[in-house]
Amino acid sequence: MPRTKKSVETGIKSKKEKVDIDRLLLEKELWSEGFEKIAGVDEVGRGCMFGDVVAAAVILPAGLKLEGIDDSKKLSEKKRDELYDIIMSEAIAVGVGRVDPQTIDRINIKQASRLAMKMAVEALTDQPDALLVDAETIQMELPQRAIIKGDSLSQSIGAASIIAKVTRDRLCTGDWERDYPGYGIAIHKGYGTAVHRERILELGISNMHRHSFLVKMKAEYEQLR
């Protein structure tokens, strides 16, 4: 039987309904177990060639649902900024942790990301009862769950993703762009774009670059000198 326009529209609607996600599902599981203050934790800047890796921890009031929270990479800059203000206004506590390039080079980016997450939790003004962490485990004596793609599945982790992203982006467009002019940090945010690589070969590798990420480029730069 040929599909009518109405049946096609119904089919499309059904597909949309199937992908709807309850971003409080993971929090609800912990609330049901007696945990009240749940901190979502995430980091940004893990794949960058320049600058700190930045993490955030966010505790939102139990039962609060914020519309629009998602993985920060999926949101526009304008939407992230709007949600940043809402999260900062509604949250019980927000903590931010930063690990610099020298430490990243010394302990590797995976351990640096975990350290930034730990620092973010320690920066919270309220002690969380449990943690929901995006794909990592933090060395802390707190109940925690590592959630793959947690920034898309959990409101708390998504909120942390947004806080971390906006915080780091503002460093890129502010202090880092001012202090390291010519590299285009405000534009590419420290990622390994073609323009960024060209500027490194022109200007050299700064003390805010992650030297362990640039082994091949260091050799190429030395040859050009």
N, C-alpha and C positions, 0 to 999 in steps of 0.2 A: 504494500500500500504506500503511495507517495506521501511524503511528509508535508503537512500543511504549514503555512506561515506560523500559525499559533503553536503547533507542536514543536517547530524549530525554536521559537522563542522560549517555550517551556524547557526545552532541552538545555538551552544556554543558561537559563536561570538555575537549573539543577546543578550544572557544572560549577557555577559561581558559588552556590550554597555549599558544595562539597569542599571548596578550598577555604572557606571561612574558618578562622582559627580562634579558639578561646585562649587569649594570651594571659589569662589568669588561671588556667588549668593547673600549672605546676605550683603556683602560689597556693591555690585552693587545697592541693594535696598536703602541703606543709601546714597550712592553717588547721586542717582537719587533724593533724598529728599533734597539735598544741603549740606550734611555733607561731609567734605573732609578728615579730619584727624580722622580716625577710629582706636581706640585701641582695639586689642584683648586681653583678660585677662583670665588667667587660673592659677591653682595651682597644686602642686604635694606634695606628702608626707602626704596626709590626713589620710591614714590608717596605718601609721608607728607607731611603739612603741617607737622609738628613734628619737630625733632631731627635728629641726624646720620644720614647714610647710612653703613652699617656693612658692611664686607667681611671675608671670611676666606679664608685659603689653608691647605690641609691636604695634607701628604704622608703617605700611609699606606705601610706596608711592602709591597713587591712581592709579589703573590700572596695577600695577606690579603683575605678576604671577610667583610664584616660584614653580618649579617642585619638587615633593616629599614631600611636607608639609602634615603632617597627625598627628593624635593623637600620642604623643611621645611614648606611650606604645606599639604601633604597629611597631615601627622602631627599627632597631638594634642600638647598641651603636655607632658603626662606622658611620652609616647614621645620627644619631642624632648629632654627633660631626661635621660632614660635614655641615649639615644644620645650626647648631649653628653659625658657622663662616660666612656662607652666609647671614643669617638673621642679624647678628651684622653688617655686611658690608653694607647691602642694606637698613636697617631700618632707618626711620626718627628719631625715638627715641625708646629706650628700658629702662624699669624700672623694678627693682626687689624689692620685699618685703619679709621679713622673720619675723615669729612669733615664739618665743622660747617655749620650753616645759612647763615652769612655767606658762606662759600666757595661753597656751592651757589648762592646768589643771584648771586654774582659770575661764576661760570664756567658755570653751568647744570647741571642734575641729571645729564645724560648724562656730561659731563666729570668731574663730581664722583664719579660711580660708578666710572669708570675710574681716577681718582686713588686712591680708597679701595682698589680692587683692587691697584693698584701698591704702595701702602703695606703692604697685607697680605702680599704676596709678599716685600717688603723686610724685614718683621718676622720672617720665618722664620729659625730658628737654623741650619737646614741649607739649602744652596743647591740648588734643584731643577734637574733636567736639562731639564724641559719642563713646559709648563702646559696644562691643560684648563680653559677659561674658559667660563662660562655666557654665551653670546650676545654677547660683547664681545671687543675686542682691547686688550691692555695695552701701553703704550709701554715695552717692555723688550726687551733683546737676548737673548731666550730663545725657543727653538722653542715655538710655541703653536698651539692650535686653538680656535677659537670654535665652541661647540656650542649650537645652538638647543635649548631645553628640556634643557640639559645636567644640571640638578639632578635630573631624572627618569631620565636615561640613563647617567650616570657616577657610580660610587660616590664618587670623589674630589670631584667637584663637589657631589654631594648632601651629603657630609660637611661641606664648606665652607658650604653653605647652612644646615645645622643649627647649626654653630658661630656663624655670623653672626646667625641668627635668635634663638638663645638669648641671645647677648651683648646684642643690642639690646633684647630683651624685658626683660631684667634691668635695663637702664638705665631703661626705661620704668617699671617697678614699683618701682625703687629711687631713684636720684639724681634723675631727672627728675620723678617724682611728688612727691618731698619738696620739691624746689626750686621747682616750679611747681604748687602745689596749686590745686584748683578746676577745672582743665581736664579732668580724668579721663584723664590720660595712661596710667595703669596699666590702664585698661579698654580704650580704643580704640587704644592704642600709637601715637598720633599721626596716625592716618589720618583722612580727612575725613568722619567720621560726622556725623549730624544733631546729636547731643549735643555733639560737639566744636565744630561751627560755632556752636551756640547759646552755648557757653561763651566762644568768642572774641568774639562780639558783646557779651557781658556784661562780660568782663574785659579785653578788648583783645588786641592781638597782642604776644606776648612776644618777647624777643630770641632765643628758641629756635625760633620759628616761621619758616618759609621765606616771606619776604615776597613773593618772586617767584611763589609759588603762590597768594597771597591778594590779588591786585590788586583784584578786584571786592569782596572782603570788606572790604578797607581802606577803600574808598570808602563802603561801607554803614556801617561802624563810625563813620566820621567824621560821617556824617549823623545818627547817633544821639546823638552827644555834645552 
